[in-house]
Amino acid sequence: MRWPEELLEAARLDGANRWTSFRYLTWPLIWPVTALVLTIQLILQLKVFDQVFLMQAGNQTNATMVLVEYIYTTAFSGKQGGYGATIAVALFVLVLVVSVVQFQILRLRGAR
């Protein structure tokens, strides 16, 4: 994607070098997308399951257990579906709160 030439030309006429042009022109223009990507990645990292489950390959050690794997183990292997569902709802609330807080912090930081 190309930025409008008027903005880059105005920055060059004002004496901006590459770093200043990036810092004050390019970065503020791409900041909303960056904040959204960071929030989505946070949500995905809180819900990680398959990589950890496949890497331990049947070794049921608690050293590598993540929250989603604990839900799976409790609900299906431990046959405690209600408790697993409760933990899943708690994970949902955790993801919701953390993502809203992070997005608000990133939005406020970008507004400065």
Salt bridges, closest charged atoms under 4 A:
GLU5 OE2 - ARG2 NH2 2.53
